[in-house]
């Protein structure tokens, strides 16, 4: 009688079947929509542009002729929305918990934004969290930044914002 499968092949087949039935032994935690104190519709939307922000944005653009040149601008912002240091920054506004607007003196909507949670001083590593950036609505020289705690709830976090282009 011929041997159809070797013992090793049978063992591997059972191991694969067992892992498949058990879910592979890997679980990925997915955030739930109820882990935040803010409604889902508000969490991912920017607050409306205030007349004061629009005025600051217009004033900041007076020297920009709209040419595309590689320029680097940055802002280091404290968790309370106060600018610690920066280049080409006109203003920083904190709208609410974890919501910030950074206005530059040039058009930044054609560039790339990179942000990270970061302490404005040179001494400390900040507590963990999440950060997201987007162009500011109706403001070509503005960036909107949202910060959250590690569990996804809105939280004030200090950050470093880099704009290139």
N, C-alpha and C positions, 0 to 999 in steps of 0.2 A: 504494500500500500504506500502510495507516494505521500510525502509530507507537503501539505499545501501552504501552511504558514509556519514560520519559525516562532519559537517562544518569545523572542524579542519583539517581533512584529505584533503579536497578539497583545503583549504587555503595553506597547506604545499605543495601540488602538484603544485599549481599555482606559489608559491614562487620558488620552484626548477626549474620549467619550465622557469620562468622569468630570474633567475640567469644563467641558462644554455644558453638561447638565448642572454643574455647580456655579455656573456663571463665570468661569475662568478664574475665580478667586480674586478678581479685581473689582473694586467698587469705586466709583467716582462720586464725590459729594456734589450735588447740584444745588445752587441757591434757590430758595423758595421765594415766592413773591410776598409772603407774609413776614419776612425777617426784617422788615424795615418799618420805621415809624412813619415814613412818608408814603402817600399813595403812589402806585406805580406810574400813573400818568404824570405826576409832578417830579418824580425822581429823575427822569431822563429828559426833562425839558428845561430850557433856559427861562429865567424870569424875563418879563418884557423889558425892553430898553427904556430907561428913564430919560426924560428930557436933559437932565444934567449929564448923563453918560453920552448922549448924542452930541451935546455941546462940546464936551471934552474930546470926543473922537474927531469932530470937525476941526477943532483948534489944533489937534495933534497932527493932522494931515496937511496943514498949510505949507510946509516945506517939502513935502513929497510930490515929485512930478510924475510918479507912476512908472518909472523905469524898472525893469527887472534886472537887478544886480544882486550878486551874492553878498548878502549882509547878514551879520549875526547880531541878534538882539536877545536880551535875557532879562529875567526878573527872578529875584529871590524874595519870597513873600512869607511873612510870619503867619501863623495860624489865625490871627485876628484880622488879617487882611492888610496889614501895614507893610509897605515895601521896605525891605532891609537894604537891598542894593539892586542895581540893574543898569541896563544900557538901552537907550531909546524909549524908556518907559515914561508915559505921560501921567497915568494914574492907575491905581488898583482899587477896586470896589468889592466889598464883601456883601453879598445880597442876603445870605442866610447861612445856616449851618452847612459848611462844605461847598458853598457856591461863591465863586470869585470871577471878576472880570478884570482883565489886564489890557489897558489901552496903550498902544505904542505910537510914536510920532511918524510912522510910515505905514504903508500898506503891507500887511502880513498875510492876507488871504491867499496869496499865490505861493506861500512858503510851506514849510513843514514844521510841526510843533512836536516837541518832546518835553515831557514833564516827569518829574519824580518827586516822591515824598522826600523832603530833605530839610534838615535843621538850618536856619539862617546863620547860626554861629559856627565857629570852627572847633567846637568841643564835643558835640554829642551826635549819637545816632537816634533819630526820632522813632517813636513807636510806629509799628507797622500800619499799613493801610493800602488803599487803592486810590488811583488818580486817573482822570479822563480829561481830555482836552478837545475843543471843537472851535471852529471859527465863531466869533460873536455875531449873533443875528444882526443883520442890517448895518454892520460896522466893519469895513474892510481893514481897519487897523486895530481890531480887537480880537482877543482870545478869551474863550470861556473855559474855566477850569472847575471840575467837581472833585472833591476829595471825600473818601469814605473810610470807615474803620475796616479792619480785616474781615469782619462779618458782613460787610456790605451796607451798613447803615450810614447815613450822612454824618460826617464828623469833620470838624475843623482840623486840618493838618497843614503844617508848613510845607512849602514846595519850592522847587526850582523849575523854571520854565525856560526853554531854549527855543528860539524861533530862527530858522535859517531860510534864507531866500527872500 
